[in-house]
């Protein structure tokens, strides 16, 4: 998390874990502390695409 930055504003990110298994985040959200944008984590894969490029 220390090396990641928000793709929208380059702000610092915070991890909110909903489900974890064997030390791996299965689901949750990565939240930008600066602009508030949220990036989902589903099936262990974070979607760090800017919101306008994500599939609905």
Buried (B, 14 or more C-beta within 10 A) or exposed (E): EEEEBBBBEEBBBEBEEEEEEEEEBBBBBBBBEEEEBEBBBEEEEBBBEEEEEEEE
